Amino acid sequence: MTQEQLRLAEHNARTAAWKKFGPYLTERQWGTVREDYSADGNAWDYISHEMARSKAYRWGEEGIGGISDDQQLLCFAVGLWNGQDRILKERLYGLTNGQGNHGEDVKELYYYLDSTPTHSYMKMLYKYPQQKFPYVKLVKENAKRSRQQPEYELLDTGIFQKNRYFDVFIEYAKAGPDDVLVQLTVHNRGPKPAPLTVLPQLWFRNTWSWGYDPARPVLRETAPGTVEAEHPLLGRYHLYCDQAPALLFCENETNGARLYDLPAEGRHFKDGINDYVVDGDAAAINTEQQGTKVAARYELLVEPGQSATVRLRLSQAVHAAPFADFAALFAARQREADEFYDCIQEALPPDPDVRNVQRQAFAGMLWSKQFYYYDVTQWLDGDPAVLTPPVERDKGRNHRWRHLHNADIISMPDKWEYPWYAAWDLAFHCIPLAMVDAGFAKDQLRLLTKDWYMHPNGQLPAYEWNLSDVNPPVHAWATWRVYKMDKKLQGGHGDRAFLEAVFHKLALNFTWWVNRKDKSERNIFEGGFLGLDNIGVFDRSAPLPTGGFIEQSDGTSWMAMFALNMMRMALELAETNPVYQELAGKFFEHFLYIADAMTRGGDGLFNLWDDEDGFYYDVLHTPDEERTKLKVRSIVGLIPLFAVEVIDEALLRKMPEFTARATWLLENRPHLAKLVSRWEEPGKGARHLLGLLRRSRLKQLLGRMLDETEFLSEFGIRAMSRHHLEHPYVFSTEEADFSVGYVPGEAETSMFGGNSNWRGPIWFPINYLIIESLQRFHFYYDSKFKVEYPTGSGRFLDLQQVAAALAGRLTRLLLRDEQGRRPAFGPDEKLQTDPHFRDYLLFHEYFHGDNGRGMGANHQTGWTGLIVRLLHMREQ
């Protein structure tokens, strides 16, 4: 075992809390629902970026390249000042949902470069301009732009011309679970000497101002360059600052004078360090050298092409010479990180670019952990020591989730644009996370099914903006996949306690879906937008202009997949506890009835499959009982691929009760036996196939999906067929026409805020499920089943080869091509060719359907992090 694997084992055995400190600060606490106490629920306006430096947060803390303990009591992050900006650079800047022409958007350049699972070594890069940061220009220029124009980014402002910027590398290395070394290395990439004030900051999250526990922790200077941090729960820590810089103290409390015209009362507020450094306000800091927030002030002058280093150490132990072993410890942790990833990447080709992409993807996933704190009852009712929230909140956002109390480390989609968990994002995150830390992946999946997360009615919380929204039910799929990955890593010993615990909670969730999302009790499901935002001709989460409801191809297919996932988990559990055979039979039966409804319609009259087009469509069901197929060729019609499972004959022989029930159903309900793919015909190696698609329909559907004039892009499967570029789908009512066209880039509609687009771009999670499903079909059919790839090419491949080819297309988005260019970087020459940019990766939310340019949230490593698996699946 490597040293990092030993640390993981110690943490999992609870003999050493190696994950006690980690990158658990968010990148944006302002503009979140948790901090919003307004009457109208406009979270973006209640606390703005401008207010953030002066407002003490109630539910969490933010910072640049920051760390905290796992309850976020003690926080550390980096502050910077180039001598030009009107405020310190203490947090990342971006546009609100109303300011961006395509929704909210971070306007900074930063990269996660490395991290081990225990965070024994971490590294990130922040690029800080030497000129005044263009806050106003970014807002004004984006306000001018229409939805048909690209977003105006920081690079577009010209502020990086002549390389007048600093590369600030932020690194952490742990000497022990409570002993963290910090190294900040500043490179001047510009042509002239440049000054920079570096302000490493330590502070306590404000837990004393809300009327529950008035106990106040304290930071105090105990020697030149040394801070003692004392907290009633956390204990005592020491921050050692190399070279004994000046220490600036204030309080992590709201500046009521600045924000609300309240008396200042001679106190020192959260923005005191900012006011002292930028404005020279000597009264803003506490000269008694104590408080609840402190910054060490390093004044640097960095020569062109040179670098300067700042070193600190945060430790529970008292060190007489804190920097004596600093270099040796840092070198050891860097070497151990290399050894760990050499082990993880053993099966990858030796190509350094491939390994760099995978390692940075892992880094992004591990850096995107966040302490997430949200108690809905306290948030709705308000706190004893502050004003009571407006009465509108009693019936407003999330008021049906009073049971929810979250205070955990959770994998985030993106800590700036989506600094809150999302149920289906999190399920995808756990697949790559399981490759490096299966324990954490299992804990994440277990977390959302805990009583203080999951609603008493069985619903999983969707995300902070609206906990009651409905995400696709992929939790069972992720649970089964992580279980299997972990079982393989453990030499065939599966964690049945984990599987059983999640299975029982997901059985409740399955029941919630059946009771709430099958209104007509016909096994045809709804679900609203189901995470696909603007994909439909209508907003599927709003009342329809025609009245009635939509029978959803994707909602119904997700439920068929859910049923098969639950059946397979039950069969696994039945190997040691026969009682689960009955539950496996129940989910098998659910799948059969859903498959029947998908094919014949819930009443035997109308179905979601279209024989003429060889495709699945949503069906509009109006109040007068009219039904219309909404013939939009989108991934909604590809999701039936995901409902596929292969069962070995050997397993069936061990499950007599399940096999007897299945046999009875298929013999006594012959219409079910006919409509389920090949259950009655053993495949290779006496395997049986369960799926929504028979061989003929599978070929028809893949014919469309693998057509380069429709779904198949050079870089993967598009979210919508390119057919709709020239032939948009139009649905007409007496009042208006509603249309859907192929839009390969940013959204041109404001539906769901407009900050994501499912009408043409390439999305990793859907592509990943397509690839995995093809592998499952191949496991049954073997090489006897071939399809034309691409359609019309005359080249025939088996489904495993198609899956590998698709994985290759997806990974090419981020890998260098023959010209050394990465498609995800788009046309920007600096990103493509500059040695200080070209090897630093961003893992975007989605990618342009034609040219592969990265779009959406640019640090959504979460589900785009699936590339770490795809690099192993691609054709070599």
N, C-alpha and C positions, 0 to 999 in steps of 0.2 A: 504493500500500500504506500502511496505517496504521503507526504506530511500533511497535505490538505485533506486527503481522505481520512487520515487519522484524526484530524481536528473535527471533521464531520462526524465521525464515529463517536468521539468524546461528547460532542454537542448532543447527538441523538440519544446517547446513553445518560445524558444530564450529569456528566462528571465535570464538564467545563463548558461555560456559557459563551462559546466562541461567537455566537451571533448577537450577543447582547448589544453591541454597537454596530451600526450599519448605515447605509445611505437612506435613512428612513424619513428624512425631511422631504416634503413635497417641493415642487418648483413654483407652485402657485396656490396660495391659500386665498388670496383675494379673488373676488368674483365667483366664489363657490356657494352652493346652496347652504352648506353648514354655517357660513358666516353671514348669511342673509337674514336680517330681521325686519325686512320691509313688509308693507301691506300688500304690495302688488306682486311680490315674488320675483322682481327683476334683480337677480343675484349679481349680474355684471355691474350694475350701477350702485349697489348698496355700499360696497367697498371697492374702490377703483385702485389702479396701480398708483395713482398720485397720492391716495390716502394711505396706502399700505405701509409706508415707512413710519407713519405716525399712529397707527391703530394696533392695539394689542388684540391678538386673535383669541377667540374663545376655544377653538377646536383643534388647532394644529399650528405648525410653524413651517416657514419656507426659507429657502436659501440657495446659493449657488455652490454646487459641489459639496453639499453639507452632509453631516452625519448626526445621529442622536442615539440615545439608548432606546430600547425596544418599547418603552412607554412614553418616549419623547418628553422626558423631564429636563434633560440637559442636552443642549443643541450646540453644534459648531458649524460654521460656514465661512465662506470667504467674501469679504468686501473689498472693493477696488475703487480708486479714483484717479483719473488721468489728469486732473488739474483743470479740465475744461468743462466737464459736466456740471449741471446745476444741482445734481443730487449724487450721492454715492451709488455705485453699482452694487447693490446688495441682493437684488432679485432680478430674475429674467423678465424682460419686457415683451409684451405682445398686444395684439388688438383684441378688443371685445367682439362679441358676436355681431353687434351693430356697426362696428367700425370697419371690419374686413369685408371686401367685396365677395368673399366666399366663406364668411363666417370667421370665428375666432382663429387666431394664428400667432404663434410665437415668432418674434422678430429678432432672433439672436442666432449666433453660431456657436454650438457647443457639441461635444462628442464624448460618448462613453467608450473608453478604450480598453479597459480590463477590469476584471473582478473575479475573485474566487468565491465559491458558495458561502464560505464563512466570513467573507470580507476581510480575510487576513491580509490581502493586498488588493488595492483598488486604484484606478487611475482614470482621470477624465481631463478633457481639454476645453478651456473657454477662450474664445477669441475676442479680445477687448480693443476697440478702436482707440487710437491715440488722439483723435479729434473728438469734438463734442458729439455725443450720441444723438442720432437724428430722430428723436422722439416725434417731434411735430411733423417733420417731413413724411414719416411713415404713415401717420394718420391722414394727412392731407392728400397724399398721392393715392392711397387706397380708397379714400372717399370719392375721388374723381372717377375711379375705374368701374366699369360695368361688370356684370357677371360673365360677359363674353371675353373679357380681358384677363390676362394672368394676374396673380397677386404681385404686389410690389414688395420685394424682399430687401433685407439689409444689404446684401451684395449689390442690389440694383442702385443703391444710393450713391455708390462711388466712394464710400468711406474707407474701403480697403485698397484704394488705388495707391500705387507706390509702396505697398506693403506697410503702410503706417498703422500698425496694430501690434498688440502684444499677444503672444501665445502664452496662456497661463495654464500650466500643467498642475493639477491638484492630485496628490498621491497620498495614500494611507497604507500603513503597514502595522500589523498588530504584534507587539511583543508578548502579549497575553490577552485574555478576554477583557480585562479592564485596563489595558495599557496600549494606547494608540499613538503611533508616530505619524506626524503630518509633514509633508514636504511640498512646498509651493515653488515651482520653478518658472520664472518669467523670462521669456525670450523676446527681444526687440527685433521684429522682422523688418523694421523700417530703415531708411537711409541716414537718420540722424539720431543723436542721443535723445532719450525721451525719459521724462520723469514719471514715476508711478508710485502712488501711495497704496500699499498693501495692508489691509485691515482684517486679519483673522479675528473672527468674533465668536465669543462663547456666551451663551445666555440660557436662562431657564424659561421653559414654557410657563405662561402666566396661569397658575392654578389657584391664586389667592384672591382674585378680584370679583368672584362670582357669588360669594355668599355661602360656600360649602365648607371650606377649610381655609381659614385666614393665615395659616402658617406660611411664612415667607422664607424661601431659601435665600442664601446670600453668597455673592462673589466678593472676595476681598484680596487686595494685594498683600502678600506676606513677605516678599523680598523683591528686589528689582527684577522685573520680567517674569514674576511668578504669581499666579492667581490660585487661591484656594476656593473651591466650589463646594458648598455645604448644603445638602438637601435632606429634609427629614425622612424621606423614603429611600432616596438613592444612596445616601451616605456622603462621604467626602472624597473629592477628586482634586487633582492639581493640574493646572495648565502651565507648562514650562515653555517660555518663549526665548529662543536663542538670541543672543546679542542684547538681551535686556532692553527691549524697546519701551517707549512710553505706553502706559496703560490708561485707557479712557473708559470711565464707568458711567452708566446711566441706569434707568429702570425700564424693564419691559412692560411699560404701561402706556395707555393711550394718552396722546397729547390733546386733551380736551380743549385747550386754548386755541390750537391751530385748527382743529376740525369742527368744533361746536361752540366757539366763542365763550368757553368756560374759563373761570379764573385759573391761572397757572399755579398759584399757591407755592411758588418757589421750588417746585419739584423738578426732577429730571426724568424726561420721558424717553420712549422708545427711539425717537429720532434725534436724541441728544448727540450721539456720535456724529451723525450726518451734519447737524447744525454747527458743531464745533469744528469739524475738518473743512467743510465746504464754505461756511459763512463766517468762521472765526468767532462764534458765540461762546465765549469762555464760561458763561453761566449755564450752558446746556449740559455740562458734564459735572459729575460729583467729585470735587477735589479731595474728599475724604477717602477716596480710593476704594469704594465699595458700591455695590448695587446688585441688580439682577441681570445685567448685560454689560459686557466688556469687550473692548477691541484693543489689540496690540497694534501700535502704529509703526509701520516700517516705511521710511522714505527712501525710495530707490531712484537712482539715475542709471539707466541701462544703456550701454553703448550699442551702436548699430551692429547687428549680427551676434551680439553677446547675450548672456543670460545672467540672472541673479537668483539666488535661492534663499528661501525663508524656511526655517525649521521650527517645529513645535512638538510638544509631547503632552498628551492628555492621559493621566494615569491616576489610578487609585493609590498606588504606592508612592512613598516619598523617595525621591532620587537625589542624591547628593551631586551626581554628575549625569544629568539626564541625557546628554548628547554624546557621551563617551562611546557608547555602543551603537549609536544611531545608524551610521553608515553600514555597519556589518549586519544589523538586523534588517535594514531595508534590502540589502543585496540578497540576504537569505530568503526573504519573503518573495522577492521577484523571481528568484531561481525556483522556489517551490511552486509558484504559480505556473511557470513554464513546464515544470515536471508534470503537474496535474493535467494541463491541457495537452501535453504530448501524449498522455495516456488516453484522454478523451478522443483525440484526433488520430489515433493509431490507424484507423481504417480509412482515413482520407488520403487522397493522393498527396505527394510531397509539395505540390504547388503552393508557394508561400502566400499567393493572393487568396486562394481558396481557404487556407487556414486563417488568414487575417480576417476575412469576412465572417467566418464562423465564430472566431474568438470575440470579435467586436459585437456580434449579435448576442452571444452569451453575456457579454459585459452590459449591454443595454438592458437585457432582461433582469440581471441581478441588481443593477443600479436603480431599476424602476420599482423596487420595493418601497413601500411607504407606510408609516404609522397612520392608520385611518381611524379617526375618533368621531363618533356620531351617535348621540343618545337622542332619539327622536322625541321622547316625552319631555326631556329637559329643553330641547330645542323649541318645541311647540309652546310649552308653558312659560319659558323664560327662567331666569335665575333670580334667587332672592335679593341679590345686591344690585341688580340693574333693572332698567325699566321693563315693564310687562310688554310682551310683544302685542302687535295689533290683533284685534279680534278676528280679522280675516283669516289668520293662520289656522284657526280652529277647524275650518272646512277647506283649507288650502292644500298646498303640496304636501304629500306624504302623511296626511293626518290619519290615515288608516294603518300606519305602521308604528304605533306607539310602543310595541314590544321591542323594536329594534334598538339594540345597544351594541355598537361596534367599537372596539378598541384593540386593534390587532395590526400586525405587519401583513400587508396584502400586496400582491403583484398588481401594479397599475397598468392600464393601457398606455398612458403617456402622462408624466407627472406635471406637465404644463397644460396641455389642451384637454386632457381627461384625467384630472387628479382625483379620481374616485373609481372604485372597482365597477366593472360591468360583468354581469353573470356569464354571458357567452364568451366575451373576450378572455376572461379568467380561465375558462375551460381550455381554450386553445393554448394559453400561456403554459399550462401545466405539462403539455407534451414535451416541448424543449427543456423546460426546467427539470423534468424527470431524468434527463440525460446527465445532469451534473449534480442534482440534489433531489433524489426521489422522495426523501422525507418531507422536504418543503412542499413539493408538488402535492403529495397526499394530504398534508395539512391544509393546503389551500382549498382543495376539493371538499374536504370535510367541513371546513369553516362555513361555507355558504349553506350547509344543511343543519347547522347548529340552531337550537331553539331561538336564540337571540338574533339570528339573521332571518331564517326561514319564517314566513308568515304562518300563524296557526292554521290557516286554511290550506297550507301546502304550497303556496307560491314562493318561488325564489325571488329575492330582491333583484330588480333589473339593474338600476344604477341610481345615483344620488338625485339626479334631476327629476326623476319620477320613478320611485321604487316600484310602482304598480304597473309600469310598462312590461311588455312581454318580449323576452329574448328567445331565440330558438332553443329548444330543450336538448342541449348537447352535453349536459353535465354527466349523464350516464355514459355516453360515448367516451368522454375524457377519463372518467373513473375507470372504466374497463381497460382502456389503453394504458393508462399509468400503472394500473395493477399488473398488466402483462409485462410492461417494461421493467418494473421493479422485480417481478418474479424471475425474470431472466437474469437480472443483475445479481439476485440472491441465490443463484444456482438452482432455480426451480422451486424455491420456497416462497409461495405467495403470501402476502399480508391479508389473510382472510378477515381479521378483525376490522381492518380498514374497509375492505370490500363489503362486509356485512353491514357495518354501521351506515355507510353511504347508501347502500341498496335499500334499507328500510325507509330512510328519509325520502329517497327518490320515488319509492312506491307511493308515498303521500303526494309528491309533486305530480306524478303520473295521474293520480286520481283527480287532482285539481284541474289538470288539463282536460280530462274527460268530462268533468262536470261543468266547467266554465267555458270551454272553447269549442264544444260541439253542441251548438244551440238546438239543432234539429234532431239530435240523437241519431244521426245517420252515419257516424264514423267519418264525416267530412269536417275538417277542422278549420277554424279561423285563428286569429292570434294578433291581428293588426299588422303593423309594419314589420315585425319580426326581425328587427335589426337591419333591414334592407332599405331604410329611409325612403328615398324617392323612386324606388324601382317601378312602382305601379302607375297606371294611368290616373288613379285617384290616390289621395292620402288614405292609406288603408287603416290608419288609426283614428280617423275622423268619421263623422256621419257621412254617408254617401249622398251625393247630389240626387241620386235616383231613389233613395231609400233602400231598404233591404240590407243585404250583407254579401260578402264575397266568400265563396267556397275556395279555400286557398290550396293550390297545389303544393306550395312549400310547407304551409302549416300541417297539412295532412301527411306529407312525406316525412317531415321531422318526427311526427308522432309514430309513424311506422318504424322509423329508425330507433326511436326511443323504446318502443316495444321490443324490438330485436335485441337492443343492448341490455335491457332488463332481463329478457329471457336468457341471454348468454351468461350474465352474472349469476342468475339463479341456478343454472346448470353447473357452474363452477362451484358454488356453495353447496350444491346437492351432492357433490362428490364426498363430502364429509358429514353432511346432514341431510338425509333423504327427504325431510319435510319440504325442502326447497323445490323438489320436483313438481309439486302441485302449483307453486307460484310460477315456475317456468312454463307449465302448461297454460296457465292463465294469460301470460304475456304472449305466448305463441298464438292463442286464440284471438287476442286483441289484434295482433298483427294480421291474421287472416281476414278479419272483418274490415280492417282498414284497407288492405290490399283489394278486397272485393269492392269496397266503395270507390276506391281510386279508379277501378276499371269499369264497373257497371253503374256507378252513381249510387248514392246511399239508398235510393228508392228503386234502383234497377232501371231507371229511365234515361239518365244523363250521366256522363262521366267526364273526368278531367283530361282524358287522353283524346287526342285528335288524330284519327286514322289518316286523314288527308295530308296533314302536315308532319305526322310522325313526331308529335311533341305534346307535352303537358302544358295546360293553360289554367289560370284562375277562371272561375265561373262567377259571373254576377247573377245573384238570385234576388229579384225584385219583389216588392210586396204583392204584386199580382201574379206571382208564381212563374213569371218569365225567367228564362235562364239564357245568358249570353256568354259565350267564351270570349274572354278578353285576350285576343290573339297577339300578345306581346311576347316575343321570343327573348326571354331573359333567363337568368340562372334559376328563377322560380321553377322553370320547367326541367331543369337539370337535377334538382334536389332529390327527385325520386331515385336517382342513382345511389344515394347514400344509404338507403334501406336495403342492406344486403348482409347476409350472414351465411357462413358455411359450417356445417356440423358433420363431424366424422361419425361413421357407423359405429366405431368403437365406443364413442361417448354414449350413443343411444343405447347400446347394449348394457351400459352401466346404469341406465335410467329407465327401468321398466315401467314405472308409473307414468312418467312423462311420455314415453313412447306409446304406451297404450292409449293415452288420451289423444295424442296427435293422430294416431292411426284411426281411432273412432271418428274424429272430426273429418278426416279426409275421406273416409269411407261413407259416412252418413251425410256429408255436405259436399257432394261431388263438384258443385260449382266453385267451391273454395279450392279444391284440389287442382282444378283446371287452371285457375287464375294465378296460382303461386308458382313461381319459376322452378320447374324441375324437381320439386320435392320428392315426387314419386319415382324419379329416375336417378339412381346413384351415379355420381360422377367419378372422376379419377380417384382411385384409392378408396372407394366406397364412401364418398362424401356426398352430402345433400346440400342443396342450395335453397336459401330463402331470400327472395327479393321481389321488388315490385315489378321488375322488368323481365319478361320472357326474352328468349334469344332474338326473336324477330324485332321486338320493340327496342331491345338494347341496341341492335344494329342500326335501326332507324334513328334513334336518339343520338348515338355516337356519330352517325353520318352528319348530322347538323353541328354537333359540338366540335368536331374535328375539321370543319370546313373553314378555310382561311377567309372566305368572304362572309362568314357569319361569326362564330364564337372564337375560333382559333387565331390568336395573335402570335406574333413572333416571340412574345414573352409570357404566354400562358393563355388561359381561358378568360375571355372578356365577360363582364357581368351582363352584357346585353349583345344581341346579335348585331353585327355591322349592317345587316339587311335593312335595319330601321334608319340608316343614314339617308338613304334615298326613298325609303318607304316607311315614314313614321306611322305608327298606329294611331288612329283617331276614333274616339267614341263620342258620338253626338247626342245631346239631349236637346229639348226644346229651348233651354236657356243658354247653353254654351257647348262648345266643342272642347274635348279634353284629348290631349295628344301626348305621345311618348316617342321620342326619337333617340337615335344613337348619339351619345355625347361622350367621347373618349377621355375627356379631361375633367376639369372642375365643373361642378354643378352649375347649370344655367337656370335652375329653379330655386326658389327660396324654401321649398318644402324641407322641414326639419332643420331650418337655419341655413341650409345651403352649404354646410361645411363638410359634406361628404357626398359622394356621387356613386350610385349603383346603375347608371345608365350607359355603361361602356368600359370603365376602367377595369384593371386587373386587381383582384383582392386575394391575398394569400390564403386566408382560412377556407374559402370556398374551393380554391384550387387544390389545397391540401386534401380536403375531403374527397374531391373527385379522384385524385391520384390514389388515395388509399382504397376507395371503392373499386377502382379498376384492378388493383392488386387482389382484392377479395374475389372479384369475378374470375380473375385469372387462376386463383387458387383452386377454383372449381373446374373451370373449363380447360385449363392448361393451354398448350400452344395450338390445339385444334381450332380454337376460336380466334379468328383474325379479322381485323378491320382495316380499311384503307386509311392510311395516315401519311399526309393530310388527305382529306376527301378529294377525290379527283386526281390524285397523283399517280395512281397505279402501283403504289408501294403498299404492301400489306404487312402489318405487324400484329403480334399477339398483344394481349392487353397489358402484360407486364412491360413489354417494350414500349407501348404507348405511354404508360405511367412514367417510365424512366425518361422518355423524350419530353413529356410535359414538365417534369421536375427540372430537366436541363434548361428548358425555356425560361422557367421562373428564376432559376439561379443566375442566368445570364443578365438579369436586371441589375445585379450588384457586382458581378465579376467583370474584370477588364476584358474587352474584346480584342481582336487581332490588332487593332489600332491603339490599344491601351486605354480605351474609353469605356466608361460605365454608363449604360443607358439611363439608369436612374438619375444621374447628374444632369441630364438634359444638355442644352447647348452651351452652358456656361464654361468658358475656357479656363477660368481660374480653378474651378472645381476639377476639371478634367486633367489639367496639365501641371498646375502649381505643386511643387514637391511638398508644400506645407498644407495642402488640401486633398490631393488626389487619393490618398490612402486612408482618409478618415471617412467613415461610413455613416449615413443616415438611413434609418429603416422606416420608410414612410408608411402611412396608413393604407395607401393604395397607389396604383401606377397607371400612367396613361395607356389607354387601350391600343394605341397605334405605335407610339415611339418609346414607351417604357419610362418616361420621366416620372420621378417620384412626386407625389402630391398628398394633400391632406396633412394630418398631424405628422410632423417630420421626425418624431422620436417614438412612434408607436411600435417600438420593437416588440411589444407584447405578442400580437399574432403574426406580424411579419417576421418575428423571431423564429417562426416555423422553418425558416431557411436553414437552420442548423440541422434539421432532419432531412430536408430536401437535398442538401449537399451529399448525403449518403445514398439517396435514392436515384440520383440523376444518371443518365447514360454517360459513360466515360469515353 
